[in-house]
Amino acid sequence: MSYEATFRVWRGDAEGGELTDFQVEVNDGEVVLDVVHRIQATQAPDLAVRWNCKAGKCGSCSAEINGRPRLMCMTRMSTLPPDETVTITPMRTFPVLRDLVTDVGFNYQKAREIPSFIPPQGVKPGEYRMQQEDVNRSQEFRKCIECFLCQNTCHVVRDHEENKPAFAGPRFLMRVAELDMHPLDAAADSGLDRKATAQEEHGLGYCNITKCCTEVCPEGIKITDNALIPLKERAVDRKYDPLVWLGSKIGLRRG
Amino acid sequence: MTEVERHGFDVVVVGAGGAGLRAAIEAREHGKRTAIICKSLFGKAHTVMAEGGIAASMGNVNDQDNWQVHFRDTMRGGKFLNHWRMAELHAKEAPERVWELETWGALFDRTKDGKISQRNFGGHEYPRLAHVGDRTGLELIRTLQQKVVSLQQEDFREHGDYEARIKVFQEYTVTRVLKDGDRVSGVFGYQRESGRFFVIEAPAVVLATGGIGKSFKVTSNSWEYTGDGHALALLAGASLINMEFVQFHPTGMVWPPSVKGILVTESVRGDGGVLRNSDGKRFMFEYIPDVFREKYAETEEEGDRWYQDQANNRRPPELLPRDEVARAINSEVKAGRGTPHGGVFLDVSTRLPAEEIRRRLPSMHHQFKELADVDITAEPMEVGPTCHYVMGGVEVDPDTASSCVPGLFAAGEVAGGMHGSNRLGGNSLSDLLVFGRRAGLHAAQYAEAAQEDRPLVEQEQIDAAAEEALAPFSAEGGENPYGLHQELQQSMNDLVGIIRREGEMEEALQRLAVLRERAVNAGVEGHRQFNPGWHLALDLRNMLLVSECVARAALEREESRGGHTREDHPTMAAEWRRVLLACSLADKPVPGEGAIVLQRKANPAIREDLLGLFGVDELKKYLTEDELPGAEADLPPQRADTDAEKKSENGAEH
């Protein structure tokens, strides 16, 4: 089954741009990225788009489809109404380079600011012992494919350029949580308090647990519930965070 | 004179997948200033798609495992064509490489006693694959990526500069390796974002660019797999071996068409999944080849018992090496016993509880649900062969990973020899780590030795490389590069695919010659800033070169072995095991003719003590009479496997 769809794709660069309409064939079982590739191959060979695996594993083809942040390779055409125009725009939080490609350097900069795993002293390679139930929590966060959709969606930075220097964003606060929950991370022994740094250096306090990040995560990671809120709860012992207090009063978290 | 962005480093690693990052980490740890060139964003390389695990004989699940058993499995999987020394180093060093990842923060699935869990996989005698659900590649790449970041943090503390000693050039593509006389002097390429050119001067270059799958229509490979490193090596004067051996993974998705080829992990079978044809029959029992007959179950009951009791039962034939399973599926479909969409059924839903499937195979569950509306906990998947891996690659010294060009190293999929004619699942990620580290180490040592007399980059070569790269902008009435690419993929799929015939390969070579002529005129619209049409036009050169290598070598090898099946020469010939086909660039390619010349080389003889790990009866299936170990008088005429096992236990180094 094939039909003709109207795609409205943002084209331009840092100087500006506009939505451009394409009439393009859509076939059974296709995803949005297939259709974008067809536009490239038949109508606009220089249409810039990032993609790698086309299987939802690499997190390269993030964009906003009809205003919703999504992976183009995991958005099936059958989930979109065939008689309506499909609008694709680049992620809004990051500066546009060209067409659907944005400068995601912000994320790589933030990644560098999170202190790395600190191996335990005196435990040799091959001698690491951990129970599955103790690694489950960090493993959930390590499912992250770094599509940066959560970073793009988080309202702390989405329309607030001024917050970017102080805020690591959900992906990298989750990285702090991941290391904090790693059974053998030796940060504490070396004098590094990961919970405190989340609050003091990576802007955890800006997060007001609206769960937008969780909603857009293509891996279904419960970023807010499992990473950010526990981090806040741990941080709250040291620092009063009115949002955690509020959250606990209005039932945003359990227990 | 061409304007370029210029940098100077000691070691340049081209490619930022598992092998590239592991090489870069090693070079940097040896104090060398190291550049990593990444065709896409950092952390997105094809390694991320690896699912099943990393093969390493740690013996965490079955303590009978050791490097000798792993070596034997690897040689059997590769039908003894493997370079024995690479297979030996790989089997010996893989456990250390896996354990080291834990010290960098990797979190593998655990056994009950808290060790790294290991799973069964095709061709591996014992549970051997360290894994994280079915997203092991993601864990590997993220761990290496984060290790690079931690080295950068170290540099920041010491030098106030994250990039003092290791720098990642994201979305940079190399189009030429530069040389000073015989030696490597650096690399030339373009930046995707701006389209501007760059040169990195360096005495040592490590190629770690992965594979060639994008030359085929149905493939599990990502867009980057255009054979760049293979082509760069050829153009720099190195040779490629074993290019005829292309692995078709038996289980790719077949429906819907847009996802055709996407990988369905072998773990599905390792964890109990079975293959059935449209009659509901577990057909793999019909396809056990003679060389493997003693190792595989003859009945479904025995195969099923094996999952619980491996000591007293033989493994089910669904876990034969990939080449065998892919051919079997191909035959079933051809015989009219395929599924509605031209595959076979892979069923795990009747084999494991739904909850267990979701826990062990979360990505597969997600992938089928999202892309095909199939719930794998309730119904079977439809699967068929997909181009997955190239065994062939740059001919390297096994110990140092260096090519015949001084200063040029290669590791991972772009290197040849390790896997022989067929790679076992799980041996790729371990290969990346073992030989990535070796390439980084030896590149660092080579760069150290070259400090006094660093090679120079000639302007002339830069100008020529720039001219070549800009040609698509001035092509008259240019051909659409997307169209050319599709024709190439269709030709390779149809004519040099899983089953090969002489006439078809000759036709393929003719078509490739024509395509190469047309590709010279591949034209692009627009400007140089992030222009995918331009990038594809440049990648076409590489895909056409490697495709010719595959077709030419496949035409020459008149036998069937591993990832090379000739319908007109259906059996394996011991004489051919001694022959390696080496491809190099023709001096003066004639228009309309080939760009590649083929040379026969001797496959180095396997060291005696390693041959001793096998029974003579088994060796007779692979080797010629005069290659069999020692004089007949020295050895008992029949050496049972169990004797070899005893020997290997005693001789274990790890």
Contacts between the chains, C-beta under 8 A, distances in Angstrom:
chain1	res1	chain2	res2	distance
A	13	B	529	6.8
A	27	B	257	6.8
A	27	B	258	7.2
A	28	B	256	6.0
A	28	B	257	7.3
A	29	B	255	7.0
A	29	B	256	2.1
A	29	B	257	6.0
A	29	B	258	5.4
A	29	B	259	7.2
A	29	B	371	8.0
A	29	B	372	7.6
A	30	B	256	7.2
A	30	B	257	7.9
A	30	B	258	4.5
A	31	B	258	6.1
A	31	B	259	7.9
A	31	B	371	7.3
A	34	B	258	4.5
A	40	B	482	6.8
A	40	B	532	6.2
A	40	B	533	7.4
A	41	B	480	7.5
A	41	B	482	3.8
A	41	B	483	7.4
A	41	B	486	7.7
A	42	B	482	7.7
A	45	B	480	6.8
A	45	B	481	7.2
A	45	B	482	6.5
A	45	B	524	6.3
A	45	B	525	5.5
A	45	B	526	7.4
A	45	B	531	7.9
A	45	B	532	7.2
A	45	B	533	3.3
A	46	B	524	6.8
A	46	B	525	5.4
A	46	B	526	3.3
A	46	B	527	7.7
A	46	B	531	4.5
A	46	B	532	6.8
A	46	B	533	5.1
A	46	B	534	7.4
A	47	B	532	7.0
A	48	B	529	7.8
A	48	B	530	4.1
A	48	B	531	7.0
A	48	B	532	6.4
A	49	B	532	7.0
A	50	B	40	7.2
A	50	B	41	7.2
A	51	B	223	6.4
A	52	B	40	5.5
A	52	B	44	5.0
A	52	B	45	7.9
A	52	B	46	7.5
A	52	B	48	7.8
A	52	B	222	4.4
A	52	B	223	6.0
A	52	B	224	6.6
A	53	B	44	7.9
A	53	B	46	7.4
A	53	B	48	6.8
A	53	B	49	5.2
A	53	B	222	4.7
A	54	B	222	7.3
A	54	B	223	7.9
A	54	B	259	7.8
A	54	B	262	7.3
A	55	B	49	6.6
A	55	B	259	7.5
A	55	B	262	4.8
A	55	B	263	7.5
A	55	B	367	6.5
A	55	B	371	7.8
A	56	B	366	7.3
A	56	B	367	6.8
A	56	B	370	6.8
A	56	B	371	7.9
A	57	B	48	5.7
A	57	B	49	5.2
A	57	B	135	7.5
A	57	B	137	7.9
A	57	B	138	6.8
A	57	B	363	7.2
A	58	B	40	8.0
A	58	B	44	4.5
A	58	B	48	5.0
A	58	B	49	7.1
A	58	B	222	6.9
A	59	B	44	7.0
A	60	B	40	6.5
A	60	B	41	6.5
A	60	B	44	5.2
A	74	B	370	5.6
A	74	B	371	7.5
A	76	B	370	7.4
A	76	B	371	7.2
A	97	B	193	5.6
A	97	B	529	7.7
A	97	B	530	6.0
A	98	B	193	7.9
A	98	B	529	5.5
A	98	B	530	4.3
A	99	B	530	7.4
A	101	B	193	7.9
A	101	B	530	5.5
A	103	B	193	8.0
A	104	B	41	7.0
A	108	B	42	6.6
A	108	B	170	7.7
A	111	B	149	6.0
A	112	B	149	5.7
A	112	B	152	6.2
A	112	B	153	6.6
A	112	B	156	7.7
A	112	B	162	5.9
A	115	B	153	7.0
A	116	B	105	7.0
A	116	B	146	6.1
A	116	B	147	7.8
A	116	B	149	6.3
A	116	B	150	3.5
A	116	B	153	6.1
A	117	B	104	6.6
A	117	B	105	3.2
A	117	B	146	7.0
A	117	B	150	7.3
A	119	B	103	4.6
A	119	B	104	7.7
A	119	B	105	8.0
A	125	B	96	6.8
A	125	B	99	3.8
A	125	B	100	5.2
A	125	B	102	6.7
A	125	B	103	5.3
A	126	B	58	7.7
A	126	B	95	7.3
A	126	B	96	7.7
A	126	B	99	4.2
A	128	B	99	7.5
A	128	B	102	4.5
A	128	B	103	7.6
A	128	B	116	8.0
A	129	B	113	7.3
A	129	B	114	3.6
A	129	B	115	6.7
A	130	B	107	7.6
A	130	B	110	5.7
A	130	B	114	5.5
A	131	B	110	6.2
A	131	B	114	5.5
A	132	B	109	6.6
A	132	B	110	4.4
A	132	B	117	8.0
A	135	B	107	4.9
A	135	B	109	7.9
A	135	B	110	6.3
A	138	B	107	5.6
A	139	B	107	5.4
A	139	B	109	7.9
A	139	B	132	6.6
A	139	B	133	7.9
A	142	B	107	6.0
A	142	B	132	7.4
A	142	B	138	7.6
A	142	B	139	6.3
A	142	B	142	6.5
A	143	B	135	6.6
A	143	B	138	7.4
A	145	B	48	7.6
A	145	B	138	6.8
A	146	B	43	5.7
A	146	B	44	8.0
A	179	B	105	7.5
A	182	B	105	7.0
A	182	B	107	7.1
A	185	B	105	7.8
A	220	B	366	7.9
